[in-house]
Every structure is written in C-alpha cells, then in structure tokens.
Amino acid sequence: MNLSVSRSPSISQSALRNFIEITKFRLSVSVVFSSVAGYLLGADVIDFYILFLLCVGGYCMVGASNVYNQIIERDLDALMDRTKNRPLPSGKMKVQPSFILAAILTVVGIVVLYSINPITAMFGAISIFMYVSLYTPLKTRTPLSVFVGAFPGAIPFMLGWVAATGNFGIEPGTLFMIQFFWQFPHFWAIGWFLFDDYKKGGFFMLPNGKRDKGTAIQVILYTIWTVLVSLIPVLGITGKLYLTPVSGILIGILGIGLFYYALLLYKKKTSKAAKQLMLASVSYITLLQIIYVADKFLR
C-alpha cells in the first residue's frame, strides 16, 4: 500500500514530463504567444473565452505536429546528440501511444479551433498537414525544406487575426509575411551552429548545404526582407493593421540589431556567431509582436 502511494506521483510526473517533451512545450508556447498577439491585433473587443480556445486549440495543433514529427524521425533523432534523449529514441515512450496522443491532439485542436470559426480550423489543419507531410520528409532530401516549413511556421501570427475576425485579408497576410521571412535567418542560424549534429541525422538545413559565404549572404538578404516587411504597416497600406512612426522607429532599431548579428555571422562564420543570431532573431520576433500590440492599445 505504501509502495503504491509513493510510486503514483513519480508515474504521473514522468507522464507529464514526457508530454511536455514530446509536444515541445516551450516551442508550442512561443507559437501560441504569436497567435495571441495576432488575436489582440485583430480583435475590436477582446473575448477572453475565444482567446482561451485559441490557446488550447493552438497548443494542441502545434503539439500534434511535434509528436507526428518525432514519430517519423525517431530513428534519426537517436543519432543526434540534441535529440537522442527525446521520449521516443530514449524509449521513454512507444510509437503507438505517441500516435494516439497525436491523433487526440489533432482532433481536439481542430474541433476547438472550429468552434472559434471554420477558417481558423482550416488554417490550423493546413499547418499540421504541411509540417508533417511536406516539411518533415523534405528535411533529409533538400535544403528547400526550410522554405516549405516556413509556410506552416508563419501561420500562427496570422491565425490569431483570423480567429478574431473570421476573415483573411491584407492584415493577416502581412503578419504571415513577417513571420515567413523571419524564419530563414532564424532556422539557418540554428542549422549553422548545429550543422555537425544535423549531419549525423542526414538533415539538410542550410541553403548551400555548407557553412560558407554564400549561406551567410542569404542570411543577410532574408534579414533585410524581414525588417522591411515588418515596417510596411507604418506606410498605412495594410488596412486596419497600422503602426505609428514611433513604433516603426523601435522596430527599425530591433532590425538594426538583427542585421548586425547577420553581418557578424558573415564576418566570423562561427557557431558562436550563429547562436548569437538565433538568440537575436528570437528576441526580434518576440519584441516585435509586443510592440505591435502595445502600439494598437496605446495610440
């Protein structure tokens, strides 16, 4: 009796830990954060119930994508240092219960997002399909996988606006473009400093397949595009999505910082510089979303 009581907490804690790991909790929360920012930008009146549904549905959809991805890549994950301790390659979870979990998350996510509006559920379903059926298998075949993966990766920011309005137009399209272009310097930076580990699994993440000048130049070009697209709302041509000049200056300052680290990668071509760019890119998109939301409510 005493043994069973003492073991129960450890079993539940282990299950929770596995759930957090296999759904990539931190990544999923960051994606949900983007959706919430998009919702706040699109909503005339904040409905906290809808916001709650967006968070739950969004986490389920991202979590499902991550579980499917890890089921498909479990043998390759076992070859890489950064992924060998994940629940599936380490043996902490089996394929069948993992697939059941992914299926449940998919159904719950689509149903919850559909209860917001059908178009939100549609985009959520598209993101899962593209991430699992296109991006995941292409990662071991071509560097173009990053381009394909940028589509589902850019949906969350846009999804929030669609959840708030039930419509897709120039405003969510602009939010989509910002997060779409941002992903190239972000993921190429990751692909650079994890190059050797990715190579063990046979993943092609860099545009030239090498950590060279050509890749660094492409990082710089996409960084420039990211910053320029981020400033488009200042021009007043993106419908209800508008950014004041003051906020535009703040975004510009963030962009200069991001550009600096892209140039640093070009100059040094080191893993350290790539990691600095990755961290700068995360700071950029997070602070950008905060500035966009703050600009709307403070002006």
C-alpha angles and dihedrals in degrees: 000000000000091000093053092050093050093047098049097072092049092051093050091044090051091050091049091048091050091048091051092048099044094046090045094234099199093047092046092050091050089052091049088050089058091050092050090051090051091049093051090050093051102039120096089191121020112238105195092196091058089045090053091050090049091053094048095043093043093051091048093052095047091042091051091050091052093049093049089047093052092047091054094043099038095115092047092045088058089062096055127076095220094052107028092095095054114121097261103044091040092052096240089121132029127225098246098054089041091055091047089052091050091049092050092048090049094051094043091046095051093044093049093046090045089056086061093049136310096250091057090053090047093055090045091054091047090053092054093046095049094043096048104030101035113017098041098052092041093057091081094041111045143004086235086081087088090057091049092044091052090071098062088035091058096050101081098068089047093042092065092057091048090050090053098046108021089227139098117216143127093308099059088035089060092048088050092052093050094055092038096059093037091063095066099065089037098053096034088055089052090045089052101053093037093043096119093046093047088050090061089059094042095245121157107207106147120079094233094032088240140081093244145124092276093057091046091052091052089050089055093048094050090045089057091049091049092054095044093050090048089058098049094094089063088069092063094234099113101080115236091354102092134161124199119232091249091057089043089058090051091051088048091054090051088049092052088053092050091047090050092057091046088054089046089057090050091050100043103023091201134139089241092057090047091052090050089052091050091053090045091052092052090050090047098054093041095049091042091057091047091050092048092052094042090049091056096050099038102046 
